[in-house]
Amino acid sequence: MTMIPNPPQPRDDPGIASAEDGVVILDGPNGIAITMTAHAAAATGHSLIAAAELAERQSLSRER
């Protein structure tokens, strides 16, 4: 098995979304950027919210 010496850690700083010329641009940490259609951005947003809610519940259940 290959060991990763420094596995990536979750970021705590949010991405920033903006709209320009009919597309959505999501700027994240370390210069990461993605351009999406409005439809793709909305679907991604819904998916992110659902995953964040699940992760929050998982985190709370681990604390108990």
KOLDRENKE-690895 format. One record per atom (N, C-alpha, C, O): residue number from 1; residue in one letter; atom name; x, y, z. Coordinates in steps of 0.1 Angstrom, whole numbers. Atoms other than C-alpha are relative to their C-alpha. Layout:
k/r/a/u/v/w
NUM/a/CA/X/Y/Z
...
This chain:
k/r/a/u/v/w
1/m/N/8/-12/0
1/m/CA/0/0/0
1/m/C/9/12/0
1/m/O/19/13/7
2/t/N/-8/-13/1
2/t/CA/13/35/-9
2/t/C/-5/9/11
2/t/O/-17/12/12
3/m/N/4/-10/-11
3/m/CA/13/59/21
3/m/C/2/14/-6
3/m/O/12/17/-12
4/i/N/-1/-14/4
4/i/CA/6/96/14
4/i/C/6/7/12
4/i/O/0/7/23
5/p/N/-7/-6/-11
5/p/CA/31/115/36
5/p/C/-8/11/7
5/p/O/-8/12/19
6/n/N/8/-11/-6
6/n/CA/9/146/41
6/n/C/-14/0/-7
6/n/O/-16/7/-17
7/p/N/13/0/7
7/p/CA/-27/138/32
7/p/C/-7/14/1
7/p/O/-5/21/11
8/p/N/6/-13/0
8/p/CA/-48/168/22
8/p/C/-10/2/12
8/p/O/-17/-8/16
9/q/N/8/-3/-12
9/q/CA/-67/184/51
9/q/C/-12/8/-5
9/q/O/-11/16/-15
10/p/N/12/-8/4
10/p/CA/-103/199/48
10/p/C/3/15/2
10/p/O/9/19/12
11/r/N/-1/-15/-1
11/r/CA/-104/236/42
11/r/C/-12/5/9
11/r/O/-23/-1/9
12/d/N/10/-7/-8
12/d/CA/-123/259/65
12/d/C/-5/13/-6
12/d/O/-15/19/-1
13/d/N/4/-13/7
13/d/CA/-125/289/42
13/d/C/-9/-3/-12
13/d/O/-6/-12/-20
14/p/N/10/3/10
14/p/CA/-155/290/19
14/p/C/5/5/-14
14/p/O/13/14/-15
15/g/N/-2/-6/14
15/g/CA/-154/295/-19
15/g/C/-9/12/-2
15/g/O/-19/13/6
16/i/N/9/-12/2
16/i/CA/-169/327/-33
16/i/C/-5/-2/-15
16/i/O/3/-4/-24
17/a/N/6/1/13
17/a/CA/-193/325/-62
17/a/C/-4/13/-5
17/a/O/-8/22/2
18/s/N/4/-12/6
18/s/CA/-200/352/-87
18/s/C/-6/-4/-14
18/s/O/-3/-14/-19
19/a/N/5/2/13
19/a/CA/-219/355/-120
19/a/C/5/11/-9
19/a/O/6/22/-6
20/e/N/-6/-9/10
20/e/CA/-204/370/-151
20/e/C/-3/-6/-14
20/e/O/0/-17/-17
21/d/N/3/3/14
21/d/CA/-216/369/-187
21/d/C/-8/-13/-1
21/d/O/-6/-21/-10
22/g/N/10/11/1
22/g/CA/-243/343/-180
22/g/C/6/-13/6
22/g/O/-1/-24/4
23/v/N/-6/12/-6
23/v/CA/-220/318/-162
23/v/C/3/3/15
23/v/O/4/14/19
24/v/N/-3/-1/-14
24/v/CA/-212/311/-125
24/v/C/15/-4/1
24/v/O/19/-14/-4
25/i/N/-14/3/-2
25/i/CA/-176/313/-114
25/i/C/2/-2/15
25/i/O/-2/6/23
26/l/N/-3/3/-14
26/l/CA/-166/296/-81
26/l/C/15/1/2
26/l/O/22/-7/-3
27/d/N/-14/-1/-3
27/d/CA/-133/308/-67
27/d/C/2/-6/14
27/d/O/-5/-3/23
28/g/N/-3/7/-12
28/g/CA/-118/286/-40
28/g/C/14/3/5
28/g/O/20/12/-1
29/p/N/-13/-3/-6
29/p/CA/-87/285/-19
29/p/C/11/-5/-10
29/p/O/9/-13/-18
30/n/N/-12/4/8
30/n/CA/-52/282/-35
30/n/C/-2/2/-15
30/n/O/4/-5/-23
31/g/N/2/-3/14
31/g/CA/-64/297/-68
31/g/C/-8/-9/-8
31/g/O/-9/-9/-20
32/i/N/10/9/7
32/i/CA/-89/270/-76
32/i/C/-12/8/-5
32/i/O/-17/16/3
33/a/N/12/-7/6
33/a/CA/-116/282/-99
33/a/C/-7/-10/-9
33/a/O/0/-17/-16
34/i/N/8/8/9
34/i/CA/-144/265/-118
34/i/C/-11/9/-6
34/i/O/-17/17/2
35/t/N/10/-8/7
35/t/CA/-168/280/-143
35/t/C/-11/-10/-4
35/t/O/-9/-21/-10
36/m/N/11/9/3
36/m/CA/-203/264/-146
36/m/C/-12/8/-6
36/m/O/-13/20/-4
37/t/N/13/-6/5
37/t/CA/-236/270/-163
37/t/C/-9/3/13
37/t/O/-6/-2/24
38/a/N/9/-3/-11
38/a/CA/-264/284/-141
38/a/C/-6/-13/5
38/a/O/-7/-15/18
39/h/N/6/13/-4
39/h/CA/-280/249/-141
39/h/C/10/-8/9
39/h/O/6/-13/19
40/a/N/-10/8/-7
40/a/CA/-248/231/-130
40/a/C/3/7/13
40/a/O/5/-1/23
41/a/N/-3/-6/-13
41/a/CA/-241/257/-103
41/a/C/-11/-2/10
41/a/O/-9/-4/22
42/a/N/11/2/-10
42/a/CA/-276/254/-88
42/a/C/0/-14/5
42/a/O/-2/-17/17
43/a/N/0/14/-4
43/a/CA/-274/216/-88
43/a/C/12/-3/9
43/a/O/10/-10/19
44/t/N/-12/1/-8
44/t/CA/-239/218/-73
44/t/C/-3/6/14
44/t/O/0/0/24
45/g/N/3/-6/-13
45/g/CA/-252/242/-46
45/g/C/-9/-9/8
45/g/O/-7/-10/20
46/h/N/9/8/-7
46/h/CA/-281/219/-37
46/h/C/8/-13/6
46/h/O/5/-17/17
47/s/N/-8/12/-5
47/s/CA/-257/189/-35
47/s/C/10/4/11
47/s/O/11/-4/20
48/l/N/-9/-5/-11
48/l/CA/-232/209/-14
48/l/C/-8/2/13
48/l/O/-3/-2/24
49/i/N/8/-2/-12
49/i/CA/-259/219/11
49/i/C/-4/-14/6
49/i/O/-3/-15/18
50/a/N/4/13/-5
50/a/CA/-272/183/14
50/a/C/12/-7/6
50/a/O/11/-13/17
51/a/N/-12/6/-5
51/a/CA/-236/170/19
51/a/C/4/7/13
51/a/O/9/0/22
52/a/N/-4/-7/-12
52/a/CA/-229/197/44
52/a/C/-9/-3/12
52/a/O/-4/-5/24
53/e/N/9/3/-11
53/e/CA/-260/189/65
53/e/C/3/-14/5
53/e/O/3/-17/17
54/l/N/-4/13/-4
54/l/CA/-250/152/65
54/l/C/13/-1/7
54/l/O/14/-7/18
55/a/N/-13/0/-7
55/a/CA/-214/159/74
55/a/C/-2/6/14
55/a/O/5/1/24
56/e/N/3/-6/-13
56/e/CA/-227/181/103
56/e/C/-6/-10/9
56/e/O/-2/-11/21
57/r/N/6/10/-8
57/r/CA/-249/153/116
57/r/C/11/-11/4
57/r/O/11/-16/15
58/q/N/-10/10/-3
58/q/CA/-220/128/113
58/q/C/10/5/10
58/q/O/14/-2/19
59/s/N/-9/-6/-9
59/s/CA/-197/152/131
59/s/C/-6/0/15
59/s/O/1/-2/24
60/l/N/7/-1/-14
60/l/CA/-222/157/160
60/l/C/-1/-14/6
60/l/O/0/-16/18
61/s/N/1/14/-5
61/s/CA/-227/119/163
61/s/C/13/-5/5
61/s/O/14/-14/14
62/r/N/-14/4/-4
62/r/CA/-189/114/166
62/r/C/4/6/13
62/r/O/11/0/21
63/e/N/-4/-7/-12
63/e/CA/-187/139/194
63/e/C/-7/-6/13
63/e/O/-3/-3/24
64/r/N/7/6/-11
64/r/CA/-211/119/216
64/r/C/7/-11/6
64/r/O/2/-17/15
